[in-house]
Amino acid sequence: MLSLKPRVRGGFSDRTKKEPINTIIQKDALDERTRNKIINIFDVIIYNCDRRYITNEFYDYIYKTVFCVTQDEIPYNERQPIIDGIKNNWKYYDVLSFIEEVVIWCNKKFYEDLTETFNDLFKEECVGYRFIDNKITDIINNEEIKEIEEALDTKYSACNESINKALNLLYNREKPDYSNSVKESISAIESMCNIILGTKNATLGEALKKLEKNGFEIHSAMKNAFVSLYGYTSDKSGIRHNNGVDENTTFEEAKYMLVSCSAFLNYLIQIYEKK
């Protein structure tokens, strides 16, 4: 028999610490409460598929594309193995991979963005991940997310493209490429500098010097920080050479560069457009 009792975040038992609800960031696991909420969202998606008469199409995609099984291996009750997986059998990364694929499919079929729905769930349940541009990332600082999202949606397509590539290379599940992610982050800044200067191939080191000569006042601490970052990418073997191949570049370095370059790109755009 199912044993039920109220489990409300911020409710009486939580506030009084009689039975406090988890407030520790979930990074390498998902608790039962979180998994159950994911199942509830999944069932809403299935309900919407039923209303649109595309439930079979949805399960066909999930089983053949996401689970990579053959037609004869799809069970009669398509929902149950998925529920069992989310609730009991899948590791946290399996659940997050599944959510990504479902969101991508729903965005295409429903034209409905579910990323905020899951971001709200992740925030409420202290899950240490967020959606950015249809990719689940471990960037949970709201300011960092805001900077990257803003850098993905500028009027300068070359900059947007480089930031998007940097994000995808960083969080590619099958083959992450940290050094090329760093290279693309820097390329976004270089593209903006070339737009400002009316040049084509100025490197970041050259461009920062030319910007000030052309009347763009960049705070000395900020300029020096990016001169140092450029020096770091030049010194790291491969990032600025050989198509960005450097197996020693770490995830942490690439993530830092993505966030930092997104923020600096947004800053450059602001001072450029003010002029």
C-alpha positions in Angstrom: 0.0 0.0 0.0 1.2 3.5 -0.9 2.2 5.4 2.2 1.4 9.1 1.9 2.2 12.2 3.9 2.6 15.9 3.0 6.0 16.9 1.7 5.7 20.6 1.1 8.8 22.8 0.7 8.3 25.7 3.1 5.4 23.9 4.8 5.1 23.4 8.6 7.2 20.3 8.9 9.9 21.8 6.7 9.9 25.2 8.5 10.0 23.7 12.0 12.7 21.2 10.9 10.5 18.3 12.1 11.1 16.7 8.7 13.1 19.2 6.7 13.2 18.8 2.9 16.6 18.6 1.2 18.4 21.9 0.7 21.7 20.5 -0.4 22.5 21.0 -4.0 21.9 17.8 -6.0 24.8 17.3 -8.3 25.6 13.5 -8.5 22.1 12.1 -7.6 18.4 12.9 -7.8 16.2 12.2 -4.8 12.8 10.5 -4.9 10.9 13.8 -4.6 12.7 15.3 -7.6 12.2 12.1 -9.7 8.5 12.1 -8.9 8.1 15.7 -10.0 9.9 14.9 -13.3 7.5 12.0 -13.8 4.6 14.4 -13.3 5.9 16.8 -15.9 6.4 13.8 -18.3 2.8 12.8 -17.8 1.6 16.3 -18.7 3.7 16.0 -21.9 2.0 12.6 -22.7 -1.4 14.2 -22.1 -0.6 17.0 -24.6 0.6 14.3 -27.1 -2.8 12.5 -26.6 -4.6 15.7 -27.3 -2.7 16.2 -30.5 -2.9 12.6 -31.6 0.8 12.2 -31.8 1.5 10.0 -28.8 2.7 7.1 -31.0 5.0 9.5 -32.8 6.4 10.6 -29.5 7.1 7.1 -28.2 8.4 6.1 -31.6 11.0 8.9 -31.3 11.9 8.1 -27.7 12.3 4.4 -28.2 14.0 4.4 -31.6 16.1 7.6 -31.4 16.8 8.0 -27.6 16.8 4.4 -26.4 18.0 3.0 -29.8 15.9 -0.1 -29.8 14.2 -1.8 -32.7 10.5 -1.7 -33.5 9.8 -5.2 -32.1 11.5 -4.3 -28.8 9.1 -1.4 -28.0 6.8 -2.6 -25.2 3.0 -2.6 -25.3 2.9 -0.3 -22.3 5.4 2.3 -23.6 5.1 4.6 -20.5 5.9 2.1 -17.8 9.6 1.4 -18.6 10.2 5.1 -18.7 8.5 5.7 -15.4 10.5 2.8 -13.8 13.7 4.3 -15.3 13.1 7.8 -13.9 11.9 6.6 -10.6 14.3 3.8 -9.8 16.7 2.6 -12.4 18.4 5.5 -14.2 21.4 7.4 -12.9 21.0 11.1 -12.5 22.8 11.7 -15.8 20.5 9.3 -17.6 17.5 11.2 -16.4 19.0 14.6 -17.4 19.9 13.2 -20.9 16.3 11.9 -21.3 14.9 15.3 -20.2 17.1 17.1 -22.8 15.8 14.9 -25.7 12.2 15.3 -24.6 12.5 19.0 -24.5 14.1 19.2 -27.9 11.3 17.1 -29.4 8.5 19.1 -27.7 10.1 22.3 -28.9 9.9 21.1 -32.5 6.5 19.5 -32.3 4.6 21.8 -29.9 6.5 25.0 -30.4 6.4 25.1 -26.6 9.5 25.8 -24.6 9.7 23.5 -21.6 13.1 24.7 -20.4 11.6 27.2 -17.9 9.4 24.5 -16.6 12.4 22.3 -15.8 14.5 25.2 -14.6 11.8 26.1 -12.1 11.8 22.4 -11.0 15.6 22.3 -10.7 15.6 25.5 -8.7 12.8 24.4 -6.3 14.4 21.0 -5.7 18.0 22.4 -5.4 19.2 20.5 -8.5 22.6 21.8 -9.5 21.8 22.1 -13.2 20.0 24.5 -15.5 18.9 24.6 -19.1 20.7 27.2 -21.3 19.8 27.1 -25.0 18.2 23.7 -24.8 21.3 22.2 -23.1 21.4 21.2 -19.5 24.5 22.7 -17.9 26.0 22.9 -14.4 25.9 26.7 -14.5 23.4 27.6 -11.8 24.4 31.2 -10.9 21.6 33.4 -12.2 24.1 36.1 -13.3 26.2 33.7 -15.3 23.1 32.3 -17.0 21.9 35.8 -17.8 25.3 36.7 -19.4 25.4 33.6 -21.6 21.8 33.9 -22.7 22.3 37.6 -23.6 25.4 36.7 -25.5 23.5 34.1 -27.5 20.9 36.6 -28.6 22.7 39.7 -29.9 22.2 41.4 -33.3 25.7 40.2 -34.3 25.3 36.7 -35.8 29.1 36.0 -35.8 29.2 36.6 -32.0 26.1 34.5 -31.4 27.4 31.7 -33.4 30.8 31.5 -31.6 29.1 31.5 -28.1 26.7 28.9 -29.3 29.5 26.7 -30.5 31.4 27.2 -27.3 28.4 26.1 -25.3 27.8 23.1 -27.4 31.4 22.0 -27.4 31.6 22.4 -23.6 28.4 20.3 -23.0 28.6 17.8 -25.8 27.6 14.5 -24.0 29.4 12.2 -26.4 32.6 14.2 -27.1 33.2 17.4 -25.2 35.9 19.6 -26.7 37.1 22.0 -24.0 40.0 23.6 -25.9 37.8 24.4 -28.9 35.2 25.7 -26.6 37.7 28.1 -25.2 38.8 29.1 -28.8 35.1 29.8 -29.7 34.6 31.9 -26.6 37.6 34.1 -27.5 36.5 34.2 -31.2 33.2 35.8 -30.1 35.2 38.6 -28.5 37.4 38.9 -31.5 34.4 39.1 -33.9 32.9 41.9 -31.9 36.2 43.8 -31.8 36.5 43.5 -35.6 32.9 44.8 -36.0 33.8 47.8 -33.8 37.0 48.5 -35.6 35.8 47.8 -39.1 38.5 45.2 -39.5 38.4 41.5 -40.4 41.2 39.5 -38.8 42.4 41.4 -35.8 43.3 39.1 -32.9 42.1 39.9 -29.4 45.5 41.1 -28.3 45.7 43.5 -31.2 42.1 44.6 -31.0 42.2 45.6 -27.4 45.1 48.0 -28.1 43.3 49.5 -31.1 40.0 50.0 -29.3 41.5 52.5 -26.9 43.3 54.3 -29.7 39.8 54.6 -31.4 38.2 56.2 -28.3 36.7 53.2 -26.6 37.5 53.5 -23.0 37.7 50.1 -21.3 38.4 50.0 -17.6 42.1 49.2 -17.1 41.4 46.3 -14.8 39.0 44.7 -17.2 41.3 45.3 -20.2 44.3 43.9 -18.3 42.2 40.8 -17.3 41.4 40.0 -20.9 44.9 40.7 -22.0 46.0 38.1 -19.5 43.3 35.7 -20.6 44.4 36.1 -24.2 48.0 35.4 -23.1 46.8 32.3 -21.3 45.1 31.0 -24.5 48.2 31.8 -26.5 50.5 30.1 -24.0 48.3 26.9 -23.8 49.7 24.6 -26.5 47.1 24.3 -29.2 44.2 26.6 -28.2 45.2 29.3 -30.5 46.9 26.9 -32.9 46.3 23.6 -34.6 42.5 24.1 -34.6 42.3 24.4 -30.9 43.5 20.9 -30.1 44.8 20.8 -26.5 44.0 17.7 -24.5 45.1 19.4 -21.3 42.4 22.0 -21.2 39.9 21.3 -18.4 36.1 21.6 -18.2 36.6 24.2 -15.4 38.8 26.4 -17.7 36.4 26.2 -20.6 33.4 27.0 -18.4 35.2 30.0 -16.9 36.1 31.3 -20.4 32.6 30.9 -21.6 31.1 32.9 -18.8 33.8 35.5 -18.8 33.8 36.0 -22.6 30.0 36.2 -22.6 30.1 38.9 -20.0 32.8 40.9 -21.8 31.0 40.5 -25.1 27.9 42.0 -23.6 30.0 44.8 -22.2 31.6 45.6 -25.5 28.2 45.7 -27.3 26.9 48.1 -24.7 29.7 50.6 -25.0 29.7 50.2 -28.9 26.0 50.9 -29.2 26.1 53.8 -26.8 28.7 55.4 -29.2 
